[in-house]
Amino acid sequence: MKTLKNILGIVAAAATMTACVGDLNVTPIDPNANTVDKVLTSQAALDSYISGVYLGFATSGYYGPNGSPSISGLDGGASQYIRGLYHHEELTTDESLCGWNDQTIKNFHYMNWTTDDTFIYAFYSRIFMQVASANEFIREVKNLSNYDTSVISRYVDEARVLRAIAYYHALDCFGNVPFATEDDIVGVNPSQISRADLFTWLEKELTSIIDAGNLPGKNNVAEGHVSMGAAKFLLAKLYLNAEVFTGAPRWNDCANVLKSLMGDGYSLHTSSAGVYPAYQELFLADNNLCTDEIIFSIQQDGVYTQSYGCTNYLIFASTGGAMDPDVMGISSGWGGLRMTPEFYAKFSDDDQRKLFYTETQQADIDDVGEFSHGYAFMKFRNRTRNGGYGKEAGFVDTDFPMMRYADVLLMAAECQARGASIDGLDAFNQVRARAGLAPVSSLSLDEILDERARELYQECWRRNDLIRFGKFTSGYTWQWKGEVKEGKDVDSYRTLFPIPDSDRLANSNLEQNPGY
């Protein structure tokens, strides 16, 4: 499915690794024999170097699924970027819970995490490792003189977008965070930036990237790489959440970016090429073919990017009990992830996105640790659109679609409902039509929130959405929220996660978020 074999990751790691990001065919570089200034003498070397920045979103480390993870002292699977994002954005909501007894994993759904939570530290560390990786790439590459300047500009702007993704997640989850760019001195503790100031920096950074025009458009981007569409998507997300991040709404600014993005050639994936519905094809082992809708994805390959995180986690942890692992395209299930009955109730029987396992399961979750309590997910699978399988049964080929055009359309609907000038109703009905549902004649915020739940579940947007709609800590309850079966409201400060104790001890510049 993917073609990258051996790539060089972050130079500071001083390691040659086997992995896969995009469609770059590169040759390993021996960092023990070469330094950056010596090896960056060809296009292949530059390809190899930036692949390491992409790799940080896809795997835990450089030597297999749990071999020498990049963040020391943590399990390789638990410290993988997308798995950590899922913990924070999905397990904290009505959408998902995990029944394992792994340390504090249940505390995410209970919403009673503390400042020394291992999983919070893991994701926080992964975010800032990604920032450091991008900073190092930009620092080393931007002044190279042995390349065409357009090539350098494109690769530097790719790294800037990848850094912006990490900073966006920091802004969303942690608010006031340590901040550094390629211009800061390496080895010096970074200062803390306020949430509002980080918003402003991201706005300027993404606007600068878009205005420069160095990134390729939809039809020219290499597989697995960020495009101009990815930069616009992230800027739209920033404006969509501006009121949460800064206190001031920016709905018209969001709508203007969306209008530009909606003219870039993307469309909903509506035609099924195989045995699965079109919507399901977006989450299969050959979903790299869905370039009509997927704007940016985190690449996975069952041979070359083996990980216990990313979509491997989503597929294996969603499979358990009496479920047939073969249907999911895997060897066996881990039996962890399910949904609450409140989330399941949002789907009508004729909704083609209702991809759940209900046989031998009960809707109510009487026991969080019992996999058969709560319906299970069958959205992500290691099967191909023609009914085949991924390369391996033990690791999956399914990419994680971080940015999709369906989300663009739903953002447009929300902007219209909140007063912006954009045709969001037609956009909203396009999404419903693909799901097999009748159009609506008007837009309400409650229905938009529910439609986002139905369309984007397991894609790590739910917490972000519930906060923006004022229904995360209060105003809406689900089973086991607040650690009681019937659910209860929790303190409002939990819209942000704490700065981990370990980082505050290491960096005296950091102040804890309120409430912790």
DRENRO-144820 format. One record per residue (C-alpha): residue number from 0; residue in three letters; x, y, z. Coordinates in steps of 0.2 Angstrom, whole numbers, plus 5000, padded with zeros to 4 digits. Layout:
% DRENRO-144820
seke,zadren,x,y,z
NUM,ALA,X,Y,Z;
...
//
This chain:
% DRENRO-144820
seke,zadren,x,y,z
0,MET,5000,5000,5000;
1,LYS,5014,5012,5004;
2,THR,5031,5013,4997;
3,LEU,5043,5021,5009;
4,LYS,5055,5008,5016;
5,ASN,5070,5014,5026;
6,ILE,5070,5032,5032;
7,LEU,5081,5043,5042;
8,GLY,5072,5051,5057;
9,ILE,5077,5065,5068;
10,VAL,5095,5067,5067;
11,ALA,5097,5070,5086;
12,ALA,5091,5052,5088;
13,ALA,5106,5046,5080;
14,ALA,5098,5031,5073;
15,THR,5094,5023,5056;
16,MET,5076,5016,5056;
17,THR,5064,5006,5046;
18,ALA,5047,5015,5043;
19,CYS,5035,5021,5030;
20,VAL,5029,5039,5027;
21,GLY,5021,5043,5011;
22,ASP,5027,5038,4994;
23,LEU,5045,5044,4996;
24,ASN,5058,5030,4991;
25,VAL,5074,5034,5001;
26,THR,5090,5026,5006;
27,PRO,5096,5024,5024;
28,ILE,5109,5037,5030;
29,ASP,5121,5031,5043;
30,PRO,5121,5045,5056;
31,ASN,5136,5038,5065;
32,ALA,5146,5042,5050;
33,ASN,5138,5058,5044;
34,THR,5132,5074,5051;
35,VAL,5117,5084,5044;
36,ASP,5128,5097,5034;
37,LYS,5137,5082,5026;
38,VAL,5123,5071,5021;
39,LEU,5110,5084,5015;
40,THR,5118,5085,4997;
41,SER,5104,5077,4987;
42,GLN,5085,5077,4985;
43,ALA,5085,5059,4992;
44,ALA,5094,5064,5008;
45,LEU,5082,5079,5010;
46,ASP,5067,5067,5008;
47,SER,5075,5055,5021;
48,TYR,5077,5069,5033;
49,ILE,5059,5076,5033;
50,SER,5052,5059,5034;
51,GLY,5058,5058,5052;
52,VAL,5046,5073,5056;
53,TYR,5031,5064,5048;
54,LEU,5037,5048,5057;
55,GLY,5034,5055,5074;
56,PHE,5015,5055,5071;
57,ALA,5015,5037,5065;
58,THR,5025,5027,5077;
59,SER,5032,5026,5094;
60,GLY,5050,5025,5090;
61,TYR,5063,5019,5077;
62,TYR,5065,5000,5081;
63,GLY,5048,4991,5079;
64,PRO,5031,4993,5088;
65,ASN,5039,4994,5106;
66,GLY,5058,4995,5103;
67,SER,5067,5010,5110;
68,PRO,5052,5022,5110;
69,SER,5057,5040,5108;
70,ILE,5050,5045,5125;
71,SER,5060,5036,5138;
72,GLY,5051,5027,5153;
73,LEU,5035,5025,5144;
74,ASP,5027,5010,5135;
75,GLY,5029,5012,5116;
76,GLY,5011,5009,5112;
77,ALA,5004,5021,5126;
78,SER,5016,5035,5121;
79,GLN,5011,5035,5102;
80,TYR,5005,5052,5096;
81,ILE,4987,5047,5089;
82,ARG,4984,5035,5103;
83,GLY,4988,5049,5115;
84,LEU,4976,5061,5105;
85,TYR,4963,5048,5106;
86,HIS,4965,5046,5125;
87,HIS,4962,5065,5127;
88,GLU,4949,5069,5113;
89,GLU,4938,5053,5114;
90,LEU,4940,5043,5130;
91,THR,4935,5059,5139;
92,THR,4918,5060,5130;
93,ASP,4902,5050,5127;
94,GLU,4910,5043,5112;
95,SER,4922,5031,5119;
96,LEU,4929,5022,5135;
97,CYS,4942,5009,5138;
98,GLY,4939,4995,5150;
99,TRP,4957,4990,5153;
100,ASN,4966,4991,5170;
101,ASP,4981,5000,5163;
102,GLN,4986,5012,5176;
103,THR,4975,5027,5175;
104,ILE,4966,5024,5158;
105,LYS,4949,5024,5165;
106,ASN,4951,5041,5173;
107,PHE,4950,5049,5156;
108,HIS,4931,5044,5155;
109,TYR,4928,5047,5173;
110,MET,4936,5064,5171;
111,ASN,4946,5064,5187;
112,TRP,4963,5064,5180;
113,THR,4977,5072,5190;
114,THR,4993,5081,5187;
115,ASP,5004,5066,5188;
116,ASP,4994,5055,5176;
117,THR,5006,5045,5165;
118,PHE,4995,5045,5150;
119,ILE,4994,5064,5150;
120,TYR,5013,5065,5152;
121,ALA,5015,5054,5137;
122,PHE,5004,5064,5125;
123,TYR,5011,5080,5131;
124,SER,5029,5074,5129;
125,ARG,5025,5067,5112;
126,ILE,5018,5084,5106;
127,PHE,5033,5093,5111;
128,MET,5045,5080,5104;
129,GLN,5036,5084,5087;
130,VAL,5038,5102,5090;
131,ALA,5057,5100,5093;
132,SER,5059,5088,5078;
133,ALA,5051,5101,5066;
134,ASN,5061,5115,5074;
135,GLU,5077,5105,5071;
136,PHE,5073,5101,5053;
137,ILE,5069,5120,5049;
138,ARG,5084,5126,5058;
139,GLU,5096,5114,5048;
140,VAL,5087,5116,5031;
141,LYS,5081,5133,5029;
142,ASN,5099,5140,5025;
143,LEU,5105,5126,5014;
144,SER,5113,5133,4998;
145,ASN,5115,5117,4988;
146,TYR,5097,5115,4983;
147,ASP,5084,5125,4972;
148,THR,5076,5138,4984;
149,SER,5059,5132,4979;
150,VAL,5063,5115,4985;
151,ILE,5069,5121,5002;
152,SER,5054,5133,5004;
153,ARG,5042,5118,5001;
154,TYR,5051,5107,5013;
155,VAL,5052,5120,5027;
156,ASP,5034,5125,5025;
157,GLU,5029,5106,5026;
158,ALA,5039,5105,5043;
159,ARG,5030,5122,5048;
160,VAL,5013,5114,5045;
161,LEU,5018,5098,5055;
162,ARG,5024,5109,5069;
163,ALA,5008,5119,5069;
164,ILE,4998,5103,5070;
165,ALA,5007,5099,5086;
166,TYR,5005,5116,5093;
167,TYR,4987,5116,5089;
168,HIS,4984,5100,5100;
169,ALA,4995,5109,5113;
170,LEU,4983,5124,5112;
171,ASP,4968,5114,5112;
172,CYS,4972,5102,5126;
173,PHE,4984,5111,5138;
174,GLY,4981,5130,5134;
175,ASN,4997,5139,5141;
176,VAL,5012,5129,5136;
177,PRO,5031,5130,5134;
178,PHE,5035,5138,5117;
179,ALA,5050,5138,5106;
180,THR,5054,5139,5087;
181,GLU,5069,5136,5077;
182,ASP,5076,5153,5082;
183,ASP,5077,5148,5100;
184,ILE,5093,5142,5108;
185,VAL,5093,5123,5110;
186,GLY,5095,5117,5128;
187,VAL,5087,5132,5136;
188,ASN,5071,5129,5145;
189,PRO,5057,5138,5135;
190,SER,5046,5151,5142;
191,GLN,5027,5148,5144;
192,ILE,5016,5156,5131;
193,SER,4998,5161,5135;
194,ARG,4984,5152,5125;
195,ALA,4978,5168,5117;
196,ASP,4996,5172,5111;
197,LEU,4999,5154,5105;
198,PHE,4983,5157,5095;
199,THR,4990,5173,5087;
200,TRP,5006,5165,5083;
201,LEU,4998,5150,5074;
202,GLU,4986,5162,5065;
203,LYS,5001,5172,5058;
204,GLU,5011,5156,5055;
205,LEU,4998,5147,5045;
206,THR,4993,5163,5035;
207,SER,5011,5166,5031;
208,ILE,5012,5148,5024;
209,ILE,4996,5150,5014;
210,ASP,5001,5167,5007;
211,ALA,5019,5160,5002;
212,GLY,5011,5147,4991;
213,ASN,5026,5135,4992;
214,LEU,5015,5120,4997;
215,PRO,5007,5109,4983;
216,GLY,4989,5109,4979;
217,LYS,4977,5094,4980;
218,ASN,4983,5086,4963;
219,ASN,5001,5088,4965;
220,VAL,5005,5083,4983;
221,ALA,5015,5067,4986;
222,GLU,5006,5054,4996;
223,GLY,5007,5056,5015;
224,HIS,5013,5074,5014;
225,VAL,5004,5090,5019;
226,SER,4997,5101,5005;
227,MET,4990,5118,5005;
228,GLY,4974,5111,5009;
229,ALA,4981,5105,5026;
230,ALA,4987,5122,5030;
231,LYS,4970,5129,5026;
232,PHE,4961,5116,5036;
233,LEU,4971,5119,5051;
234,LEU,4968,5138,5050;
235,ALA,4949,5135,5049;
236,LYS,4950,5124,5064;
237,LEU,4959,5138,5073;
238,TYR,4946,5151,5069;
239,LEU,4932,5138,5072;
240,ASN,4938,5137,5090;
241,ALA,4943,5155,5092;
242,GLU,4930,5159,5105;
243,VAL,4936,5145,5116;
244,PHE,4955,5149,5114;
245,THR,4954,5168,5115;
246,GLY,4937,5173,5121;
247,ALA,4933,5181,5104;
248,PRO,4923,5172,5090;
249,ARG,4930,5172,5072;
250,TRP,4916,5164,5063;
251,ASN,4917,5175,5047;
252,ASP,4936,5172,5046;
253,CYS,4933,5153,5047;
254,ALA,4920,5154,5034;
255,ASN,4932,5164,5022;
256,VAL,4945,5150,5024;
257,LEU,4932,5137,5021;
258,LYS,4926,5145,5005;
259,SER,4944,5145,4999;
260,LEU,4947,5127,5004;
261,MET,4930,5122,4996;
262,GLY,4936,5128,4979;
263,ASP,4952,5117,4980;
264,GLY,4945,5102,4971;
265,TYR,4941,5091,4986;
266,SER,4924,5082,4987;
267,LEU,4915,5069,4997;
268,HIS,4920,5051,4993;
269,THR,4903,5045,4987;
270,SER,4906,5031,4975;
271,SER,4910,5014,4982;
272,ALA,4923,5004,4972;
273,GLY,4920,4988,4981;
274,VAL,4910,4978,4994;
275,TYR,4909,4992,5007;
276,PRO,4899,5008,5007;
277,ALA,4908,5023,5001;
278,TYR,4909,5030,5019;
279,GLN,4917,5014,5026;
280,GLU,4931,5015,5012;
281,LEU,4938,5030,5020;
282,PHE,4943,5019,5035;
283,LEU,4950,5003,5026;
284,ALA,4967,4997,5023;
285,ASP,4968,5005,5006;
286,ASN,4960,5021,5011;
287,ASN,4975,5030,5004;
288,LEU,4965,5029,4987;
289,CYS,4952,5041,4994;
290,THR,4962,5056,4989;
291,ASP,4945,5065,4984;
292,GLU,4941,5067,5002;
293,ILE,4955,5064,5013;
294,ILE,4966,5080,5015;
295,PHE,4979,5074,5026;
296,SER,4982,5057,5034;
297,ILE,4994,5049,5046;
298,GLN,5002,5034,5035;
299,GLN,5002,5017,5042;
300,ASP,5009,5001,5035;
301,GLY,5008,4983,5042;
302,VAL,5026,4979,5038;
303,TYR,5035,4996,5038;
304,THR,5026,5006,5052;
305,GLN,5022,4993,5065;
306,SER,5015,5002,5080;
307,TYR,5004,4998,5095;
308,GLY,4996,5015,5093;
309,CYS,4987,5025,5078;
310,THR,4975,5014,5069;
311,ASN,4982,4998,5075;
312,TYR,4976,5004,5092;
313,LEU,4959,5009,5085;
314,ILE,4956,4992,5076;
315,PHE,4963,4980,5089;
316,ALA,4956,4989,5104;
317,SER,4939,4990,5097;
318,THR,4938,4971,5094;
319,GLY,4934,4959,5108;
320,GLY,4922,4947,5116;
321,ALA,4912,4937,5103;
322,MET,4917,4948,5088;
323,ASP,4926,4939,5073;
324,PRO,4943,4947,5071;
325,ASP,4943,4941,5053;
326,VAL,4929,4954,5049;
327,MET,4941,4967,5055;
328,GLY,4956,4960,5046;
329,ILE,4966,4956,5061;
330,SER,4973,4941,5070;
331,SER,4964,4944,5087;
332,GLY,4956,4958,5097;
333,TRP,4962,4967,5113;
334,GLY,4944,4970,5120;
335,GLY,4945,4988,5126;
336,LEU,4936,5002,5117;
337,ARG,4917,5004,5117;
338,MET,4904,5018,5116;
339,THR,4891,5024,5129;
340,PRO,4872,5021,5125;
341,GLU,4870,5040,5124;
342,PHE,4881,5040,5109;
343,TYR,4874,5025,5101;
344,ALA,4856,5033,5102;
345,LYS,4862,5047,5090;
346,PHE,4861,5035,5075;
347,SER,4845,5030,5066;
348,ASP,4845,5013,5059;
349,ASP,4846,5019,5041;
350,ASP,4862,5029,5044;
351,GLN,4876,5020,5034;
352,ARG,4889,5027,5046;
353,LYS,4881,5016,5060;
354,LEU,4896,5004,5059;
355,PHE,4895,4995,5076;
356,TYR,4895,4978,5084;
357,THR,4879,4975,5095;
358,GLU,4877,4956,5095;
359,THR,4882,4948,5112;
360,GLN,4884,4966,5118;
361,GLN,4872,4976,5129;
362,ALA,4870,4995,5127;
363,ASP,4871,4999,5146;
364,ILE,4888,4999,5154;
365,ASP,4886,4992,5171;
366,ASP,4904,4987,5172;
367,VAL,4917,4998,5164;
368,GLY,4929,4983,5164;
369,GLU,4918,4971,5155;
370,PHE,4920,4972,5136;
371,SER,4902,4966,5132;
372,HIS,4895,4981,5141;
373,GLY,4893,4994,5128;
374,TYR,4892,4992,5109;
375,ALA,4909,4991,5100;
376,PHE,4916,5000,5085;
377,MET,4918,4993,5067;
378,LYS,4922,5009,5058;
379,PHE,4941,5006,5056;
380,ARG,4946,4990,5048;
381,ASN,4962,4981,5041;
382,ARG,4952,4976,5026;
383,THR,4953,4982,5008;
384,ARG,4938,4989,4998;
385,ASN,4937,4973,4987;
386,GLY,4936,4962,5003;
387,GLY,4954,4958,5004;
388,TYR,4966,4960,5019;
389,GLY,4980,4972,5024;
390,LYS,4998,4965,5022;
391,GLU,4998,4958,5040;
392,ALA,4985,4952,5052;
393,GLY,4996,4958,5067;
394,PHE,4998,4976,5061;
395,VAL,4987,4986,5050;
396,ASP,4988,4996,5034;
397,THR,4974,5008,5038;
398,ASP,4979,5027,5038;
399,PHE,4972,5039,5051;
400,PRO,4963,5052,5041;
401,MET,4967,5068,5052;
402,MET,4959,5080,5040;
403,ARG,4943,5076,5029;
404,TYR,4933,5086,5017;
405,ALA,4917,5080,5026;
406,ASP,4923,5090,5041;
407,VAL,4925,5105,5030;
408,LEU,4907,5104,5025;
409,LEU,4901,5102,5043;
410,MET,4912,5117,5049;
411,ALA,4903,5127,5035;
412,ALA,4886,5122,5042;
413,GLU,4891,5128,5059;
414,CYS,4898,5144,5053;
415,GLN,4882,5148,5045;
416,ALA,4872,5143,5060;
417,ARG,4882,5155,5070;
418,GLY,4879,5170,5058;
419,ALA,4893,5169,5046;
420,SER,4890,5172,5027;
421,ILE,4892,5154,5019;
422,ASP,4881,5141,5012;
423,GLY,4882,5129,5026;
424,LEU,4865,5121,5023;
425,ASP,4869,5113,5006;
426,ALA,4886,5107,5014;
427,PHE,4877,5099,5028;
428,ASN,4865,5090,5017;
429,GLN,4879,5084,5006;
430,VAL,4886,5075,5022;
431,ARG,4868,5068,5026;
432,ALA,4865,5062,5008;
433,ARG,4881,5052,5008;
434,ALA,4875,5043,5024;
435,GLY,4858,5039,5016;
436,LEU,4849,5052,5026;
437,ALA,4835,5064,5021;
438,PRO,4840,5083,5019;
439,VAL,4835,5096,5032;
440,SER,4828,5113,5028;
441,SER,4836,5122,5042;
442,LEU,4851,5121,5053;
443,SER,4852,5120,5072;
444,LEU,4867,5120,5083;
445,ASP,4861,5104,5092;
446,GLU,4859,5095,5076;
447,ILE,4876,5100,5069;
448,LEU,4884,5094,5085;
449,ASP,4875,5077,5083;
450,GLU,4879,5076,5065;
451,ARG,4898,5079,5069;
452,ALA,4897,5065,5081;
453,ARG,4889,5053,5068;
454,GLU,4901,5058,5054;
455,LEU,4918,5060,5064;
456,TYR,4918,5047,5078;
457,GLN,4934,5040,5082;
458,GLU,4943,5054,5073;
459,CYS,4948,5063,5088;
460,TRP,4937,5079,5087;
461,ARG,4923,5075,5100;
462,ARG,4930,5083,5115;
463,ASN,4935,5099,5105;
464,ASP,4917,5099,5098;
465,LEU,4908,5097,5115;
466,ILE,4919,5111,5123;
467,ARG,4915,5123,5109;
468,PHE,4896,5119,5111;
469,GLY,4897,5121,5130;
470,LYS,4892,5103,5133;
471,PHE,4909,5095,5139;
472,THR,4910,5097,5158;
473,SER,4891,5102,5161;
474,GLY,4875,5103,5151;
475,TYR,4876,5085,5145;
476,THR,4880,5069,5154;
477,TRP,4883,5051,5149;
478,GLN,4887,5035,5158;
479,TRP,4901,5035,5169;
480,LYS,4905,5053,5167;
481,GLY,4911,5059,5184;
482,GLU,4914,5041,5189;
483,VAL,4895,5037,5192;
484,LYS,4885,5026,5181;
485,GLU,4871,5038,5177;
486,GLY,4884,5052,5174;
487,LYS,4886,5069,5182;
488,ASP,4893,5086,5178;
489,VAL,4912,5089,5183;
490,ASP,4922,5105,5187;
491,SER,4923,5117,5172;
492,TYR,4942,5118,5174;
493,ARG,4943,5101,5166;
494,THR,4941,5109,5149;
495,LEU,4960,5109,5150;
496,PHE,4972,5096,5155;
497,PRO,4986,5099,5168;
498,ILE,5004,5103,5164;
499,PRO,5012,5087,5170;
500,ASP,5021,5088,5186;
501,SER,5037,5081,5179;
502,ASP,5039,5096,5166;
503,ARG,5035,5109,5179;
504,LEU,5048,5102,5190;
505,ALA,5061,5102,5176;
506,ASN,5056,5120,5170;
507,SER,5053,5133,5183;
508,ASN,5045,5145,5169;
509,LEU,5029,5135,5169;
510,GLU,5014,5138,5179;
511,GLN,5000,5126,5182;
512,ASN,4983,5128,5173;
513,PRO,4969,5134,5185;
514,GLY,4960,5121,5196;
515,TYR,4975,5108,5197;
//
